């Protein structure tokens, strides 16, 4: 049995001249080994191990507060390797990401802009020198899988959040128009039903929000 709480996220971003929409559902799980077995039974293809270190910032004091405007500014350190084959080779990349406020009251649709940067530590130092306030760093240990389902490619992640000491599952699907959102959501929930996951058990909290609730004393104002 997989005990779950889920989070629906829909990110809108740009690829070349097209607007792409990423629909994401996040699920809390209690037994990752059981889920890995179920992934195998559903022909899930293991892709790689990822470690993400996501450092969040707020604007300089006196300017707008991202906690009130529902925005986010993040620098991600992404470490990739292949644990399945005991590979010691790692690929490290850094990304700067801005997330705008939610676009409606029913989903977590938002504009997302992301650029690859060459030196995350230097960029963090630049932001702090400019007065941006470092809020918190969220660490995610992730296993990436890929499924072919109903002629679509679905990505699934098994996440471990060390500070929470909890496991989660995320599933993601990319669409090319707002008109396809409902179809994409329905398809993801249909896919999740293979793992006995019910959409009525969903929640709307990010990892950062879950951590902030439990460890509010760790967050800088």
Sine and cosine of phi, psi and omega as CSV:
sin_phi,cos_phi,sin_psi,cos_psi,sin_omega,cos_omega
0.00,0.00,0.72,-0.69,0.03,-1.00
-0.96,-0.27,0.92,-0.40,0.07,-1.00
-0.99,0.15,0.78,-0.62,-0.16,-0.99
-0.69,-0.73,0.48,-0.88,0.32,-0.95
-0.70,-0.71,0.63,-0.78,-0.11,-0.99
-0.80,-0.60,0.31,-0.95,-0.05,-1.00
-0.71,-0.71,0.81,-0.58,0.04,-1.00
-1.00,-0.09,0.80,-0.59,0.06,-1.00
-0.78,-0.62,0.73,-0.69,0.06,-1.00
-0.80,-0.60,0.93,-0.36,-0.01,-1.00
-0.96,-0.26,0.71,-0.70,0.05,-1.00
-0.96,-0.27,0.81,-0.58,0.00,-1.00
-0.61,-0.80,0.17,-0.99,-0.11,-0.99
-0.94,-0.35,0.73,-0.68,0.12,-0.99
-0.81,-0.58,0.94,-0.35,-0.14,-0.99
0.83,0.56,-0.87,-0.50,-0.04,-1.00
-0.98,-0.18,0.09,1.00,-0.05,-1.00
-0.95,-0.30,0.61,-0.79,0.14,-0.99
-1.00,0.03,0.85,-0.53,0.05,-1.00
-0.94,-0.35,0.56,-0.83,-0.04,-1.00
-0.87,-0.49,0.84,-0.55,0.01,-1.00
-0.98,-0.19,0.88,-0.47,0.04,-1.00
-0.99,-0.16,0.81,-0.59,-0.10,-1.00
-0.75,-0.67,0.70,-0.72,0.11,-0.99
-0.85,-0.53,0.78,-0.62,-0.01,-1.00
-0.95,-0.33,0.65,-0.76,-0.13,-0.99
-0.71,-0.70,0.74,-0.67,0.11,-0.99
-0.99,0.12,0.72,-0.70,-0.01,-1.00
-0.80,-0.59,0.42,-0.91,-0.01,-1.00
-0.95,-0.32,-0.28,0.96,-0.09,-1.00
-0.68,-0.73,1.00,0.07,-0.04,-1.00
-0.90,0.43,-0.54,0.84,0.02,-1.00
-0.90,0.44,-0.66,0.75,0.05,-1.00
-0.89,0.46,-0.64,0.77,0.00,-1.00
-0.92,0.38,-0.64,0.77,0.05,-1.00
-0.87,0.50,-0.64,0.76,0.04,-1.00
-0.90,0.44,-0.67,0.75,0.02,-1.00
-0.92,0.40,-0.59,0.81,0.09,-1.00
-0.86,0.52,-0.70,0.71,0.01,-1.00
-0.89,0.46,-0.66,0.75,0.00,-1.00
-0.90,0.43,-0.48,0.88,0.01,-1.00
-0.99,-0.12,0.29,0.96,0.06,-1.00
0.89,0.45,0.56,0.83,0.10,-0.99
-0.94,0.33,0.67,-0.74,-0.03,-1.00
-0.97,-0.22,0.89,-0.45,0.06,-1.00
-0.92,0.39,0.74,-0.68,-0.04,-1.00
-0.95,-0.31,-0.79,0.61,-0.05,-1.00
-0.15,-0.99,0.21,-0.98,0.16,-0.99
-0.98,-0.17,0.66,-0.75,0.02,-1.00
-0.78,-0.63,0.65,-0.76,0.21,-0.98
-0.86,-0.51,0.87,-0.49,0.00,-1.00
-0.94,-0.33,0.78,-0.62,0.11,-0.99
-0.92,-0.40,0.97,-0.23,-0.12,-0.99
-0.97,-0.24,0.93,-0.36,0.00,-1.00
-0.98,-0.20,0.84,-0.54,-0.07,-1.00
-0.98,-0.22,0.56,-0.83,-0.03,-1.00
-0.79,-0.61,0.47,-0.88,0.19,-0.98
-0.93,-0.38,0.29,-0.96,0.00,-1.00
-0.92,0.40,0.31,-0.95,0.11,-0.99
-0.85,0.53,0.51,-0.86,0.00,-1.00
-0.84,0.54,0.63,-0.77,-0.03,-1.00
0.99,-0.10,-0.30,0.95,0.08,-1.00
-0.98,-0.20,-0.10,-0.99,-0.09,-1.00
-0.91,0.42,0.50,-0.87,-0.06,-1.00
-0.98,-0.20,0.90,-0.45,-0.04,-1.00
-0.87,0.49,-0.46,0.89,0.03,-1.00
-0.91,0.41,-0.48,0.88,0.00,-1.00
-1.00,-0.02,-0.51,0.86,-0.04,-1.00
-1.00,-0.04,-0.05,1.00,0.04,-1.00
0.89,0.45,0.62,0.78,0.07,-1.00
-0.93,-0.37,0.18,-0.98,0.04,-1.00
-0.51,-0.86,0.60,-0.80,0.11,-0.99
-0.79,-0.61,0.82,-0.58,-0.17,-0.99
-0.67,-0.74,0.63,-0.78,0.23,-0.97
-0.93,-0.37,0.83,-0.56,-0.03,-1.00
-0.95,-0.33,0.78,-0.63,0.23,-0.97
-0.99,-0.16,0.89,-0.46,-0.07,-1.00
-0.93,-0.37,0.88,-0.48,0.02,-1.00
-0.94,-0.35,0.83,-0.55,-0.02,-1.00
-0.90,-0.44,0.67,-0.74,0.15,-0.99
-0.37,-0.93,0.07,-1.00,-0.06,-1.00
-0.89,-0.46,1.00,-0.02,-0.04,-1.00
-0.94,0.35,-0.43,0.90,-0.05,-1.00
-0.88,0.47,-0.54,0.84,0.00,-1.00
-0.95,-0.30,0.33,0.94,0.07,-1.00
0.80,0.60,0.63,0.78,-0.01,-1.00
-0.98,0.20,0.68,-0.73,0.04,-1.00
-0.99,-0.12,-0.04,1.00,0.01,-1.00
-0.98,0.22,0.73,-0.68,0.00,-1.00
-0.83,-0.56,0.59,-0.81,0.14,-0.99
-0.91,-0.41,0.83,-0.56,-0.04,-1.00
-0.90,-0.43,0.79,-0.61,0.06,-1.00
-0.74,-0.67,0.39,-0.92,0.04,-1.00
-0.82,-0.57,0.60,-0.80,-0.01,-1.00
-0.68,-0.73,0.64,-0.77,0.15,-0.99
-0.97,-0.24,0.81,-0.59,-0.08,-1.00
-0.78,-0.63,0.74,-0.68,0.16,-0.99
-0.92,-0.39,0.73,-0.68,0.07,-1.00
-0.87,-0.50,0.83,-0.56,0.02,-1.00
-0.98,0.20,0.06,-1.00,-0.01,-1.00
-0.93,0.37,0.35,-0.94,0.02,-1.00
-0.88,0.48,0.60,-0.80,-0.11,-0.99
-1.00,0.02,-0.24,0.97,0.05,-1.00
-0.43,-0.90,0.11,-0.99,-0.07,-1.00
-1.00,0.01,-0.08,1.00,-0.10,-1.00
-0.97,-0.23,-0.41,0.91,-0.03,-1.00
-0.77,-0.64,-0.04,-1.00,0.10,-1.00
-0.96,-0.28,0.55,0.84,0.04,-1.00
-0.88,0.47,0.74,-0.67,0.02,-1.00
-0.39,-0.92,0.40,-0.92,0.08,-1.00
-0.98,0.21,0.70,-0.71,0.01,-1.00
-0.76,-0.65,0.80,-0.60,0.04,-1.00
-0.88,-0.48,0.76,-0.64,-0.05,-1.00
-0.66,-0.75,0.69,-0.73,0.06,-1.00
-0.74,-0.67,0.57,-0.82,0.07,-1.00
-0.99,0.15,0.70,-0.72,0.01,-1.00
-0.84,-0.55,0.38,-0.92,-0.14,-0.99
-1.00,0.03,-0.45,0.89,-0.08,-1.00
-0.62,-0.79,0.98,-0.19,-0.06,-1.00
-0.92,0.40,-0.64,0.76,-0.03,-1.00
-0.89,0.45,-0.68,0.74,0.02,-1.00
-0.91,0.42,-0.63,0.77,-0.01,-1.00
-0.92,0.39,-0.61,0.79,0.08,-1.00
-0.88,0.48,-0.69,0.73,0.01,-1.00
-0.89,0.45,-0.65,0.76,0.03,-1.00
-0.88,0.48,-0.73,0.69,0.00,-1.00
-0.87,0.50,-0.68,0.73,-0.02,-1.00
-0.93,0.38,-0.60,0.80,0.06,-1.00
-0.91,0.42,-0.48,0.88,0.04,-1.00
-0.99,0.13,-0.05,1.00,0.06,-1.00
0.98,-0.19,-0.04,1.00,0.07,-1.00
-0.92,0.40,0.63,-0.78,-0.09,-1.00
-0.98,-0.19,0.86,-0.50,0.04,-1.00
-0.96,0.30,0.82,-0.57,-0.09,-1.00
-1.00,-0.08,-0.82,0.57,-0.09,-1.00
-0.18,-0.98,0.42,-0.91,0.11,-0.99
-0.91,-0.41,0.86,-0.50,0.03,-1.00
-0.99,-0.12,0.82,-0.58,0.03,-1.00
-0.97,-0.24,0.77,-0.64,0.00,-1.00
-0.81,-0.59,0.80,-0.59,0.12,-0.99
-0.97,-0.24,0.86,-0.50,-0.26,-0.96
-0.75,-0.66,0.62,-0.78,0.15,-0.99
-0.92,-0.40,0.84,-0.54,-0.07,-1.00
-0.99,-0.17,0.77,-0.64,0.05,-1.00
-0.81,-0.58,0.35,-0.93,0.04,-1.00
-0.75,-0.66,0.68,-0.73,0.02,-1.00
-0.83,-0.56,0.56,-0.83,0.22,-0.97
-0.97,-0.24,0.89,-0.45,-0.10,-1.00
-0.65,-0.76,0.85,-0.53,-0.01,-1.00
0.78,0.62,0.69,0.72,0.03,-1.00
0.91,0.42,0.37,0.93,0.06,-1.00
-0.82,-0.57,0.40,-0.92,0.08,-1.00
-0.99,-0.16,0.86,-0.51,0.04,-1.00
-0.91,-0.41,0.77,-0.63,0.10,-0.99
-1.00,-0.10,0.66,-0.75,0.03,-1.00
-0.77,-0.64,0.64,-0.77,0.01,-1.00
-0.82,-0.57,0.69,-0.73,0.24,-0.97
-0.98,-0.18,0.91,-0.42,-0.08,-1.00
-0.95,-0.30,0.64,-0.77,0.19,-0.98
-0.87,-0.50,0.80,-0.60,0.00,-1.00
-0.95,-0.30,0.98,-0.21,-0.13,-0.99
-0.82,0.57,-0.67,0.74,-0.07,-1.00
-0.92,0.39,-0.50,0.87,0.05,-1.00
-1.00,0.03,-0.32,0.95,-0.09,-1.00
0.83,0.56,0.68,0.73,-0.04,-1.00
-0.69,-0.72,0.44,-0.90,0.07,-1.00
-0.96,-0.28,0.52,-0.85,0.04,-1.00
-0.67,-0.74,0.31,-0.95,0.16,-0.99
-0.83,-0.56,0.67,-0.74,0.12,-0.99
-0.84,-0.54,0.65,-0.76,0.13,-0.99
-0.83,-0.55,0.62,-0.79,-0.10,-0.99
-0.70,-0.72,0.59,-0.81,0.03,-1.00
-0.58,-0.81,0.70,-0.71,-0.03,-1.00
-0.98,-0.22,0.73,-0.68,0.09,-1.00
-0.85,-0.53,0.22,-0.97,-0.08,-1.00
-0.95,-0.33,-0.03,1.00,0.01,-1.00
-0.47,-0.88,0.44,-0.90,0.03,-1.00
-0.88,0.47,-0.52,0.86,-0.01,-1.00
-0.89,0.46,-0.37,0.93,-0.04,-1.00
-1.00,-0.03,0.03,1.00,-0.10,-0.99
-0.87,0.49,-0.76,0.65,-0.05,-1.00
-0.88,0.48,-0.68,0.73,0.02,-1.00
-0.88,0.48,-0.66,0.75,0.00,-1.00
-0.92,0.40,-0.69,0.72,0.03,-1.00
-0.87,0.49,-0.72,0.69,-0.01,-1.00
-0.88,0.48,-0.64,0.77,-0.01,-1.00
-0.91,0.41,-0.65,0.76,0.01,-1.00
-0.91,0.42,-0.67,0.74,0.02,-1.00
-0.92,0.38,-0.56,0.83,0.09,-1.00
-0.90,0.44,-0.67,0.74,0.06,-1.00
-0.88,0.47,-0.68,0.73,-0.02,-1.00
-0.92,0.40,-0.44,0.90,0.02,-1.00
-0.89,0.45,-0.38,0.92,0.09,-1.00
-0.88,0.48,-0.40,0.92,-0.03,-1.00
-0.95,-0.31,0.33,0.95,0.04,-1.00
0.89,0.46,0.61,0.80,0.01,-1.00
-0.97,-0.24,0.78,-0.63,-0.08,-1.00
-0.96,-0.28,0.77,-0.64,-0.07,-1.00
-0.91,0.41,-0.39,0.92,0.01,-1.00
-0.92,0.38,-0.23,0.97,-0.03,-1.00
-1.00,-0.05,0.25,0.97,-0.11,-0.99
-0.97,0.23,0.44,-0.90,0.14,-0.99
-0.80,-0.59,0.20,-0.98,-0.05,-1.00
-0.85,-0.53,0.77,0.64,-0.02,-1.00
-0.84,-0.55,0.70,-0.72,0.04,-1.00
-0.99,0.12,0.15,-0.99,0.09,-1.00
-0.85,0.53,-0.69,0.73,-0.01,-1.00
-0.87,0.50,-0.66,0.75,0.02,-1.00
-0.92,0.39,-0.65,0.76,0.03,-1.00
-0.89,0.45,-0.65,0.76,0.02,-1.00
-0.93,0.37,-0.67,0.75,-0.02,-1.00
-0.89,0.46,-0.60,0.80,0.03,-1.00
-0.90,0.44,-0.64,0.77,-0.09,-1.00
-1.00,0.06,-0.50,0.87,-0.10,-0.99
-0.76,-0.65,0.80,0.60,-0.07,-1.00
-0.86,0.51,-0.48,0.88,-0.03,-1.00
-0.93,0.36,-0.29,0.96,-0.02,-1.00
-1.00,0.09,-0.20,0.98,-0.12,-0.99
-1.00,-0.03,0.72,-0.69,0.07,-1.00
-0.98,0.18,0.63,-0.78,0.00,-1.00
-0.99,0.16,0.00,0.00,0.00,0.00
